[in-house]
Amino acid sequence: MEIQDYLRLFIEQVRETTYLEWLAVAFGVTEVLLAKRNNIWLYPAGIIGILLSLYLKLNARLYAESLLSMYYLVMSFYGWIIWSKRKAKNETLPVSWTTKNELIIAFAISIGGYFVLYFALVNFTNSDVPILDAFVSSVAWAGMWLLARRKIENWIFLNVSNIVAIPLMWHKNFVMFALLTLFLFIVAIFGYFDWKKIYKKQSAVN
């Protein structure tokens, strides 16, 4: 297939993108930009985007991704509550590096989640991409848990998930979601370095 064919295919898929997918992508972009700025409004924006994408992914038989969206939803409320409580007390949940125990938990979520999701997808669903679906979701689970706790390494876990999610979304003809994930991948790189700067500023003050 030549470049012109790929370009033609891309244009066709963009034209077939539903308004619902465009809207979900818009809220997804808003969420990650707010997360990069360490802004609490990332959570309400994310919740709206998650609900929209959940509906779309269920229809596309991306069951682990749908579970991931549900997990995102729970973790978004969890993170929103934690940040809100701190804000009410005029406190800021500090950005910090992951401790050894937290890193163990994050890997346990990733590895354990993968095997559970893969088993469920193979045995109880008609998923045609169980390996990729399970991997993307389980690693992102760990990343979201770290994000809620404002750990710098959340960006690393999320980007490992993102790099695999891009071809998965493309395979499912979610062109806008694939481009959104690519955008998230790039922003997460900057987010990682921005949070390192925030951490250094905090350390200098203390």
C-alpha positions as CSV (number, residue, x, y, z in Angstrom):
1,M,0.0,0.0,0.0
2,E,1.4,3.4,-1.1
3,I,1.4,6.6,0.9
4,Q,-1.5,7.9,-1.2
5,D,-3.6,4.9,-0.2
6,Y,-2.8,5.4,3.5
7,L,-3.8,9.1,3.2
8,R,-7.0,8.2,1.4
9,L,-7.8,5.6,4.0
10,F,-7.1,8.1,6.8
11,I,-9.4,10.8,5.2
12,E,-12.2,8.2,4.8
13,Q,-11.9,7.2,8.4
14,V,-11.9,10.8,9.6
15,R,-15.1,11.4,7.6
16,E,-16.7,8.4,9.2
17,T,-15.8,9.6,12.7
18,T,-19.0,10.2,14.7
19,Y,-19.8,13.4,16.6
20,L,-19.8,11.4,19.8
21,E,-16.2,10.3,19.2
22,W,-15.1,13.9,18.4
23,L,-16.7,15.0,21.6
24,A,-15.0,12.3,23.6
25,V,-11.7,13.2,22.1
26,A,-12.2,16.9,22.9
27,F,-12.7,16.1,26.6
28,G,-9.8,13.7,26.6
29,V,-7.5,16.5,25.2
30,T,-8.8,18.9,27.8
31,E,-8.2,16.4,30.6
32,V,-4.6,15.7,29.7
33,L,-3.7,19.4,29.2
34,L,-5.2,20.1,32.7
35,A,-3.3,17.2,34.1
36,K,0.0,18.5,32.7
37,R,-0.7,21.8,34.4
38,N,-1.5,20.0,37.7
39,N,-5.0,21.5,37.6
40,I,-7.9,19.8,39.6
41,W,-10.4,20.5,36.8
42,L,-8.8,17.6,34.9
43,Y,-11.2,15.3,36.8
44,P,-14.6,16.6,35.7
45,A,-13.3,17.0,32.1
46,G,-12.0,13.4,32.3
47,I,-15.3,12.0,33.7
48,I,-17.3,13.4,30.8
49,G,-14.8,12.0,28.3
50,I,-14.7,8.7,30.0
51,L,-18.5,8.2,29.9
52,L,-18.6,9.0,26.2
53,S,-15.7,6.7,25.3
54,L,-17.1,3.9,27.4
55,Y,-20.2,3.8,25.3
56,L,-18.2,3.7,22.1
57,K,-15.7,1.0,23.3
58,L,-18.5,-1.3,24.4
59,N,-20.0,-1.1,20.9
60,A,-16.6,-1.9,19.4
61,R,-16.1,-5.0,21.6
62,L,-13.2,-3.5,23.4
63,Y,-14.2,-5.0,26.7
64,A,-10.9,-4.6,28.7
65,E,-10.7,-1.0,27.4
66,S,-14.3,-0.6,28.6
67,L,-13.3,-1.9,32.0
68,L,-10.4,0.5,31.9
69,S,-12.8,3.3,31.3
70,M,-14.8,2.2,34.3
71,Y,-11.6,2.1,36.3
72,Y,-10.7,5.6,35.1
73,L,-14.1,6.7,36.2
74,V,-13.7,5.4,39.7
75,M,-10.1,6.7,39.9
76,S,-11.2,10.1,38.6
77,F,-13.7,10.5,41.4
78,Y,-11.1,9.1,43.9
79,G,-8.5,11.6,42.7
80,W,-11.0,14.5,42.6
81,I,-12.0,13.8,46.2
82,I,-8.4,13.6,47.4
83,W,-7.4,16.9,45.7
84,S,-10.6,18.6,46.8
85,K,-10.0,17.7,50.4
86,R,-6.5,19.1,50.2
87,K,-7.8,22.3,48.5
88,A,-10.4,22.8,51.2
89,K,-7.7,22.7,53.8
90,N,-5.6,25.1,51.7
91,E,-3.2,22.2,51.2
92,T,-1.6,20.9,48.0
93,L,-1.1,17.2,47.5
94,P,2.6,17.3,46.7
95,V,4.1,15.8,43.6
96,S,6.5,13.1,44.5
97,W,8.5,10.1,43.3
98,T,7.1,6.7,43.8
99,T,8.3,4.8,46.9
100,K,9.5,1.2,46.7
101,N,6.2,-0.1,48.1
102,E,4.1,2.0,45.7
103,L,6.2,0.8,42.8
104,I,5.6,-2.8,43.8
105,I,1.8,-2.1,44.0
106,A,1.9,-0.5,40.6
107,F,3.6,-3.5,39.0
108,A,1.3,-5.8,40.8
109,I,-1.7,-3.9,39.3
110,S,-0.1,-4.1,35.9
111,I,0.9,-7.8,35.9
112,G,-2.0,-9.2,38.0
113,G,-4.5,-7.1,36.0
114,Y,-3.1,-8.4,32.7
115,F,-3.6,-12.0,33.6
116,V,-7.1,-11.5,35.0
117,L,-8.2,-9.4,32.0
118,Y,-6.7,-11.8,29.5
119,F,-8.3,-14.8,31.1
120,A,-11.7,-13.0,31.2
121,L,-11.4,-11.8,27.6
122,V,-10.5,-15.2,26.2
123,N,-13.0,-17.2,28.2
124,F,-16.0,-14.9,28.6
125,T,-16.1,-12.5,25.6
126,N,-15.8,-12.4,21.9
127,S,-12.8,-10.1,21.9
128,D,-10.6,-10.4,18.9
129,V,-7.6,-8.5,20.5
130,P,-7.3,-10.0,24.0
131,I,-3.6,-9.6,24.4
132,L,-3.3,-6.0,23.4
133,D,-6.6,-5.0,25.1
134,A,-5.5,-6.6,28.4
135,F,-2.0,-5.1,28.3
136,V,-3.2,-1.6,27.5
137,S,-5.8,-1.6,30.3
138,S,-3.8,-3.2,33.0
139,V,-0.8,-0.9,32.6
140,A,-3.0,2.1,32.4
141,W,-4.7,1.0,35.6
142,A,-1.4,1.3,37.4
143,G,-0.7,4.7,35.8
144,M,-4.1,6.1,36.9
145,W,-3.5,4.9,40.5
146,L,-0.2,6.7,40.5
147,L,-1.7,9.8,39.0
148,A,-4.4,10.0,41.7
149,R,-1.5,9.9,44.2
150,R,0.4,12.5,42.2
151,K,3.4,10.3,41.6
152,I,5.8,11.4,38.8
153,E,6.1,7.8,37.4
154,N,2.4,7.9,36.5
155,W,3.5,9.4,33.2
156,I,5.8,6.4,32.4
157,F,3.1,3.8,33.1
158,L,0.5,5.7,31.1
159,N,2.9,6.1,28.1
160,V,3.7,2.4,28.1
161,S,0.0,1.9,27.8
162,N,-0.4,4.6,25.2
163,I,2.3,3.3,22.8
164,V,0.4,0.0,22.5
165,A,-3.0,1.6,22.5
166,I,-2.3,3.6,19.3
167,P,-2.2,0.7,16.9
168,L,-5.1,-1.0,18.9
169,M,-7.3,2.1,18.3
170,W,-6.3,2.2,14.7
171,H,-7.1,-1.5,14.3
172,K,-10.6,-0.8,15.6
173,N,-11.1,2.1,13.2
174,F,-11.1,4.6,16.0
175,V,-8.9,7.1,14.1
176,M,-9.6,10.0,16.4
177,F,-8.9,7.9,19.5
178,A,-5.6,6.8,17.9
179,L,-4.6,10.4,17.2
180,L,-5.8,11.3,20.7
181,T,-3.6,8.6,22.2
182,L,-0.7,9.8,20.1
183,F,-1.3,13.3,21.5
184,L,-1.5,11.9,25.0
185,F,1.8,10.1,24.5
186,I,3.5,13.4,23.5
187,V,1.9,15.4,26.3
188,A,2.8,12.8,28.8
189,I,6.5,13.2,27.9
190,F,6.2,16.9,28.7
191,G,4.1,16.1,31.8
192,Y,6.8,13.9,33.2
193,F,9.5,16.7,32.9
194,D,7.0,19.4,34.1
195,W,6.3,17.3,37.3
196,K,10.0,16.8,37.9
197,K,10.3,20.6,37.8
198,I,7.4,21.0,40.2
199,Y,9.0,18.4,42.5
200,K,12.3,20.4,42.5
201,K,10.5,23.6,43.4
202,Q,8.8,21.9,46.3
203,S,12.1,20.5,47.5
204,A,13.7,23.9,47.3
205,V,10.9,25.5,49.4
206,N,11.1,22.8,52.0
